[in-house]
Amino acid sequence: MDWQLLAIVAGCLAIGYLIGRNRGGGAQAPPPRPVRAPAAPLGNGGPHEVWIEDAGPNKIAVIKELRLFTQLGLKETKDLVDAAPGAVARRLSREDADALMQTLTDAGAVARIR
């Protein structure tokens, strides 16, 4: 009879755990993603684009750096890098374009500003 009582208590605990988990009690929400502030008024010749000509040998590092800058999801960022040569960021100020190009170049990509 003791094992029957133990089985009932274990079942109740399992049900309570599952109910609490479905109500959000077991899992925490992911931290909010930082939102990039809009760029300052564009100077130095107007809006600029950053193009990746080639992702280079370390494509994962390039994807990570571009993802930090654009705040896009992993799939969207990977698709941008895989579509090289092409624009990865548009309507940037000259300072932001220079910073992104330098970051991508440091990660191993061949990048340029248009």
C-alpha positions as CSV (number, residue, x, y, z in Angstrom):
1,M,0.0,0.0,0.0
2,D,2.9,2.4,0.6
3,W,4.0,2.1,-3.1
4,Q,0.5,3.0,-4.2
5,L,0.5,6.2,-2.1
6,L,4.0,7.1,-3.5
7,A,2.7,6.6,-7.0
8,I,-0.3,8.9,-6.4
9,V,2.0,11.6,-4.9
10,A,4.4,11.3,-7.8
11,G,1.6,11.6,-10.3
12,C,0.2,14.7,-8.6
13,L,3.6,16.3,-8.6
14,A,4.1,15.6,-12.3
15,I,0.7,17.0,-13.2
16,G,1.4,20.1,-11.1
17,Y,4.7,20.6,-12.8
18,L,3.2,20.3,-16.3
19,I,0.4,22.7,-15.5
20,G,2.8,25.3,-14.1
21,R,5.0,24.9,-17.1
22,N,2.2,25.6,-19.5
23,R,1.3,28.8,-17.7
24,G,4.8,30.1,-18.1
25,G,5.9,29.3,-14.6
26,G,8.8,27.1,-15.7
27,A,10.2,29.2,-18.5
28,Q,11.3,32.8,-18.6
29,A,10.8,35.1,-21.6
30,P,13.9,35.8,-23.6
31,P,15.6,39.2,-23.0
32,P,14.4,42.0,-25.3
33,R,16.6,42.7,-28.3
34,P,18.2,46.1,-28.4
35,V,16.8,48.4,-31.0
36,R,19.1,50.3,-33.2
37,A,18.4,54.1,-33.0
38,P,17.7,55.8,-36.4
39,A,20.7,57.2,-38.1
40,A,21.5,60.9,-37.8
41,P,20.8,63.1,-40.8
42,L,22.8,61.8,-43.7
43,G,25.8,63.9,-44.6
44,N,28.9,63.5,-46.6
45,G,27.2,62.9,-49.9
46,G,23.9,61.3,-48.9
47,P,22.9,57.8,-48.1
48,H,25.5,55.0,-48.3
49,E,25.3,51.3,-48.9
50,V,27.7,48.6,-47.6
51,W,28.2,45.7,-50.1
52,I,29.8,42.4,-49.4
53,E,31.8,41.2,-52.4
54,D,32.9,37.9,-50.7
55,A,32.3,36.5,-47.3
56,G,35.8,35.1,-47.1
57,P,36.9,31.9,-45.3
58,N,35.3,32.8,-42.0
59,K,31.6,33.2,-43.0
60,I,30.3,32.5,-39.5
61,A,32.2,35.5,-38.1
62,V,30.9,37.7,-40.9
63,I,27.3,36.5,-40.2
64,K,27.7,37.2,-36.4
65,E,29.0,40.7,-36.9
66,L,26.4,41.6,-39.5
67,R,23.7,40.2,-37.3
68,L,24.8,42.4,-34.4
69,F,24.7,45.5,-36.6
70,T,21.4,44.9,-38.4
71,Q,19.5,43.2,-35.6
72,L,18.1,40.7,-38.1
73,G,17.4,37.1,-37.4
74,L,20.0,34.4,-38.1
75,K,18.3,33.1,-41.3
76,E,17.9,36.6,-42.8
77,T,21.4,37.5,-42.0
78,K,22.8,34.3,-43.5
79,D,20.7,34.8,-46.6
80,L,22.3,38.3,-47.0
81,V,25.8,36.9,-46.7
82,D,25.1,34.0,-49.0
83,A,23.7,36.3,-51.7
84,A,27.1,38.1,-52.0
85,P,28.0,40.1,-53.9
86,G,25.2,42.4,-52.8
87,A,24.2,45.2,-50.5
88,V,23.8,44.2,-46.8
89,A,22.9,47.6,-45.4
90,R,21.4,50.7,-47.1
91,R,20.7,54.3,-46.2
92,L,23.6,54.6,-43.7
93,S,25.5,57.7,-42.7
94,R,29.1,57.8,-43.7
95,E,30.3,57.0,-40.2
96,D,28.0,54.0,-39.8
97,A,29.0,52.7,-43.2
98,D,32.7,53.0,-42.4
99,A,32.2,51.3,-39.1
100,L,30.2,48.4,-40.6
101,M,32.7,48.0,-43.5
102,Q,35.6,47.9,-41.0
103,T,33.9,45.4,-38.8
104,L,33.1,43.1,-41.8
105,T,36.6,43.4,-43.1
106,D,38.1,42.5,-39.7
107,A,35.8,39.4,-39.7
108,G,37.3,38.3,-43.0
109,A,34.8,39.6,-45.6
110,V,35.6,41.7,-48.7
111,A,33.4,44.7,-48.2
112,R,33.0,48.2,-49.8
113,I,30.9,51.3,-49.6
114,R,28.8,52.6,-52.4
